[in-house]
Amino acid sequence: MEAAVAAAGAVFEEGTEAVVEDVMGEGVDPEGGEGQDQQQAVDAVGRVDAAEASSLAGIEVAYGGLWFPAGGWLVPPRLCAALAANPAIEQLSAYRMKSLAAVKDGWLVEAEDSHERRSSFEAQVVAVCTGYQVKSLPPLTNLPLTPVRGQITTLPATRHSDKLQAIVCAGGYVTPPVGGVHMAGATHAFNDEGIDLRTSDHRENLSRIAEISPMLAEALHADALDVNSLSGRASVRASVPGAMPLVGELLPGLYTSLGHGTRGLITAGLSGELSRGSRSRGLSPNILGLKYFV
């Protein structure tokens, strides 16, 4: 699937008015710039009714909600590949980490390749940015990471569904078509490590589309689709209580960025900045400027 960036995204769901009031009424600058902060909040998110939401989405939706005019979306593998293309980074992606142990000058990582050949890597600083399986390593065994299975469903665009021009989110989400395909999701199943595609999850994703926009569900011929032939992807998130990732220096020289759950695209970059700032004993100015994060 080709990378895509939309001009905006939206959350359309009944009962969002109180949330909007909180978002738009709380921006307070420590230096006294309340008016400027509130204007920034208004520029970042706005309330729309069902008619406005439908006009913005390009197709009729069931509810009004929140509109994020500067919101965007992208394809994570393409972003990760671009970031990892930095010449200062050496990728060793064919290895599975088998052990992590403190040594005199830092940390020793032992890894195994696809042919079960072992290699060792030693460094003063190690940053662990992985999934829930990291709990198999002794220094990280007690971290409160929980596997949460999620499945997305890909749906062929139709002449009518092609009118969708923004992401719409409520209990689930659906994207505009990219390469002739919509993406809908995503399910949540705690303590489920399976990555098999399940028809029950496809049905759940389709039902959420119908809740967001009965017209979109009709445009996609959702009732007539053979769920057994639908494509998609299932993966396992790493979740933590309170949905706040575990970020920072866990032990001397050992940093973590774990448990990002469903919000990794939002929190991973900031977590890297936090760890870098912690390592240099000072917060990054970029972090201090993010007054509306969370």
TORMAR-800955 format. One record per residue (C-alpha): residue in one letter; x, y, z. Coordinates in Angstrom, 1 decimal, decimal comma. Each point is the difference from the previous one (the first is absolute). Layout:
<rs>
residu|X|Y|Z
a|X|Y|Z
...
</rs>
This chain:
<rs>
residu|X|Y|Z
m|0,0|0,0|0,0
e|1,4|3,4|-1,0
a|0,6|2,6|2,7
a|-2,8|2,6|0,3
v|-0,5|3,1|2,1
a|-3,4|1,5|0,3
a|-0,7|3,7|0,7
a|-2,1|-0,7|3,1
g|-1,6|-2,6|2,2
a|-3,0|-0,1|2,2
v|-1,7|-1,6|2,9
f|-3,7|-0,3|-0,6
e|-2,0|-1,4|3,0
e|-3,0|0,9|2,0
g|0,6|1,7|3,3
t|3,2|1,9|-0,7
e|-1,1|3,5|1,0
a|1,4|-0,3|3,6
v|3,4|-1,1|-1,4
v|0,1|2,9|-2,4
e|-0,7|2,4|2,9
d|2,9|-1,5|2,0
v|2,4|0,1|-2,9
m|-0,9|3,6|-1,0
g|-0,1|1,5|3,5
e|3,1|-1,4|1,7
g|3,0|1,4|-2,0
v|2,0|2,0|2,6
d|3,5|1,3|-0,7
p|2,3|0,1|3,1
e|1,1|3,4|-1,2
g|-3,5|1,4|-0,1
g|-1,0|-0,5|-3,7
e|-3,4|-1,5|0,7
g|-1,6|1,7|-3,0
q|2,7|-1,2|-2,5
d|-0,2|-3,5|1,4
q|-3,7|-0,2|-0,3
q|0,2|1,2|-3,6
q|2,5|-2,7|-0,7
a|-2,4|-2,5|1,5
v|-2,9|1,3|-2,2
d|2,2|-0,2|-3,1
a|1,0|-3,6|0,9
v|-3,5|-1,4|0,5
g|-3,5|1,2|-0,6
r|-3,6|-1,2|0,7
v|-2,1|-0,8|-3,1
d|-3,6|-1,3|-0,2
a|-1,1|-3,0|-2,0
a|-0,6|2,1|-3,2
e|3,4|1,7|0,2
a|1,7|-3,4|0,8
s|-1,6|-1,6|-3,0
s|1,1|2,9|-2,3
l|3,6|-0,3|1,3
a|0,1|-3,7|-0,2
g|-1,5|0,0|-3,5
i|-2,6|-2,6|0,9
e|-2,9|0,1|2,5
v|1,0|-0,9|3,6
a|-2,3|-0,7|2,9
y|1,2|2,5|2,5
g|1,8|3,3|0,4
g|3,2|0,1|2,0
l|3,5|1,4|0,0
w|1,8|1,2|-3,2
f|3,8|0,2|0,0
p|0,9|2,2|-3,0
a|3,7|-0,6|0,2
g|-0,3|-3,8|0,7
g|1,7|-2,5|-2,2
w|0,7|-3,6|-0,7
l|2,8|-2,1|-1,4
v|1,2|-3,5|-0,6
p|2,2|-1,1|2,9
p|2,4|-2,4|-1,8
r|0,9|2,8|-2,5
l|0,6|2,5|2,8
c|2,2|-2,5|1,9
a|2,0|-0,9|-3,1
a|0,6|3,7|-0,6
l|1,2|0,6|3,6
a|2,2|-3,0|0,0
a|1,7|1,0|-3,3
n|2,2|2,4|2,0
p|3,6|-0,9|-0,8
a|0,9|0,0|3,7
i|-2,3|-3,0|0,6
e|1,1|-3,5|-0,7
q|-3,0|-2,4|-0,3
l|0,3|-3,6|1,2
s|-3,6|-1,0|-0,5
a|0,5|-3,7|-0,5
y|0,9|-0,6|3,6
r|-2,2|-1,0|3,0
m|1,3|1,3|3,4
k|0,6|-3,0|2,4
s|1,5|1,7|3,0
l|0,8|3,4|1,5
a|2,4|0,3|2,9
a|1,9|2,7|1,8
v|3,8|-0,1|-0,4
k|2,9|2,2|1,2
d|-0,2|2,5|-2,8
g|-3,7|0,0|-0,7
w|-2,2|-2,7|-1,4
l|0,5|-3,2|-1,9
v|-2,7|-1,2|-2,5
e|0,1|-3,5|-1,4
a|-2,0|-0,6|-3,1
e|-0,8|-2,9|-2,3
d|-0,4|0,1|-3,8
s|-2,4|-2,0|-2,1
h|2,6|-2,8|-0,2
e|0,2|-0,1|3,8
r|3,5|1,5|-0,1
r|0,7|2,1|3,1
s|1,7|3,4|0,0
s|0,8|2,4|2,9
f|-0,2|3,8|0,0
e|1,3|2,2|2,8
a|-0,8|3,7|0,6
q|0,0|2,6|2,7
v|-3,6|0,8|-0,6
v|-2,8|-2,3|-1,2
a|-3,5|1,3|-0,9
v|-2,7|-2,7|0,0
c|-2,8|0,9|-2,4
t|-1,8|-3,3|-0,7
g|-3,3|-1,8|0,6
y|-1,4|-1,9|3,0
q|2,3|-3,0|-0,5
v|2,8|2,1|1,6
k|-1,3|-1,2|3,4
s|2,0|-3,3|-0,7
l|3,2|1,9|0,8
p|0,9|0,1|3,7
p|0,6|3,7|0,4
l|-3,5|0,7|-1,4
t|-2,0|-3,0|1,3
n|-2,1|2,1|2,5
l|-1,1|2,7|-2,4
p|-3,8|0,1|-0,1
l|-0,3|-0,7|-3,8
t|-3,1|-1,7|-1,2
p|-0,5|-1,4|-3,6
v|-3,1|1,4|-1,8
r|-0,9|-1,6|-3,3
g|-1,4|2,3|-2,7
q|-1,2|-0,6|-3,5
i|-0,6|2,4|-2,8
t|-2,1|-0,7|-3,1
t|0,7|1,1|-3,5
l|-2,9|0,7|-2,2
p|-0,2|0,6|-3,8
a|-1,1|3,5|-0,8
t|-3,2|0,5|-2,1
r|-1,1|2,9|-2,1
h|-2,0|1,4|2,9
s|2,4|-0,7|2,9
d|2,7|1,7|-2,0
k|-1,7|3,3|1,0
l|1,4|-0,4|3,6
q|2,7|2,7|0,3
a|1,0|-0,1|3,7
i|0,5|-2,6|2,7
v|-3,0|-0,4|2,2
c|0,3|-1,5|3,5
a|-2,5|-1,0|2,7
g|0,0|-3,4|1,5
g|2,2|-0,9|-2,9
y|1,4|1,7|-3,1
v|0,0|-0,1|-3,7
t|2,4|1,7|-2,4
p|-0,5|1,5|-3,5
p|1,1|-2,4|-2,7
v|3,7|-0,3|-0,8
g|0,8|-2,1|-3,1
g|-3,7|-0,9|-0,2
v|-0,1|-1,3|3,5
h|-1,6|1,2|3,3
m|1,4|-1,0|3,3
a|-2,4|-0,6|3,0
g|0,7|-1,0|3,5
a|1,0|-0,8|2,5
t|-1,0|-2,7|2,4
h|1,4|-0,4|3,6
a|0,5|-3,4|1,7
f|1,9|0,1|3,2
n|2,5|-2,9|0,8
d|-0,5|-1,3|-3,5
e|3,2|-0,6|-1,9
g|-1,5|-1,5|-3,2
i|0,8|1,6|-3,4
d|-2,3|-2,1|-2,1
l|-2,7|1,9|-2,0
r|-3,5|-0,7|1,5
t|-3,4|0,5|-1,6
s|-1,4|1,1|3,3
d|2,3|2,9|0,1
h|-0,8|0,9|-3,6
r|-3,7|0,1|1,0
e|0,8|2,2|3,0
n|1,8|2,5|-2,2
l|-2,8|0,0|-2,5
s|-2,5|0,6|2,8
r|1,9|3,0|1,2
i|0,0|1,5|-3,5
a|-3,8|-0,3|0,0
e|-0,2|1,8|3,4
i|2,2|2,9|-1,3
s|-1,7|0,3|-3,4
p|-2,9|-2,2|-1,2
m|0,4|1,6|-3,4
l|3,7|-0,9|-0,1
a|-0,8|-3,6|1,0
e|-2,6|-0,1|-2,8
a|2,5|1,5|-2,5
l|2,5|-2,8|0,9
h|-2,7|-2,7|-0,4
a|0,9|-1,1|3,6
d|-3,0|-2,2|0,4
a|0,8|-1,9|-3,2
l|3,7|-0,5|0,5
d|1,4|-3,5|0,6
v|1,9|0,5|3,2
n|1,9|-3,3|-0,6
s|1,7|1,6|-3,0
l|0,8|3,3|1,5
s|3,7|1,0|0,5
g|1,5|1,8|2,9
r|2,7|-0,3|2,6
a|0,2|-1,1|3,6
s|2,7|1,1|2,4
v|0,6|0,1|3,8
r|0,4|3,3|1,8
a|1,8|0,5|3,2
s|-2,3|1,7|2,5
v|0,6|1,4|3,5
p|-2,5|1,0|2,8
g|-1,1|3,6|-0,5
a|1,1|-0,1|-3,7
m|3,2|2,0|0,8
p|3,2|-1,4|-1,6
l|2,9|-1,1|2,1
v|2,7|2,5|-1,0
g|3,4|0,9|1,4
e|3,0|-1,4|1,9
l|-1,1|-3,2|1,7
l|3,5|-1,0|1,2
p|3,3|1,8|-0,5
g|0,6|0,1|-3,8
l|-3,2|-2,0|-0,7
y|-2,8|2,1|-1,6
t|-3,5|-1,2|-1,0
s|-2,7|1,2|-2,3
l|-2,7|-2,6|0,5
g|-3,7|-0,4|0,2
h|-1,2|2,5|-2,5
g|-3,1|-2,0|-0,8
t|-2,1|1,6|-2,7
r|1,7|3,4|0,2
g|3,5|-0,8|-1,1
l|0,1|2,5|-2,9
i|-0,9|2,7|2,5
t|2,2|-1,0|2,9
a|3,1|-1,7|-1,4
g|1,7|3,1|-1,3
l|-0,6|2,0|3,1
s|1,2|-3,0|2,1
g|3,3|0,0|-2,0
e|0,4|3,7|0,8
l|-0,7|-0,6|3,6
s|2,7|-2,8|0,2
r|2,5|2,1|-1,9
g|-0,7|2,9|2,4
s|0,4|-2,3|3,0
r|3,3|-1,3|-1,3
s|1,4|3,5|-0,4
r|-1,5|1,0|3,4
g|-2,3|2,7|-1,5
l|-3,4|0,0|-1,7
s|-0,1|0,8|-3,7
p|-1,4|3,5|-0,9
n|-2,3|-1,8|-2,4
i|-1,7|-1,8|2,9
l|-0,4|3,2|2,0
g|-1,9|1,5|-3,0
l|-2,7|-2,8|-0,1
k|-2,6|1,5|2,3
y|-2,9|-1,9|-1,4
f|1,5|-3,5|0,0
v|-2,2|-2,9|1,2
</rs>
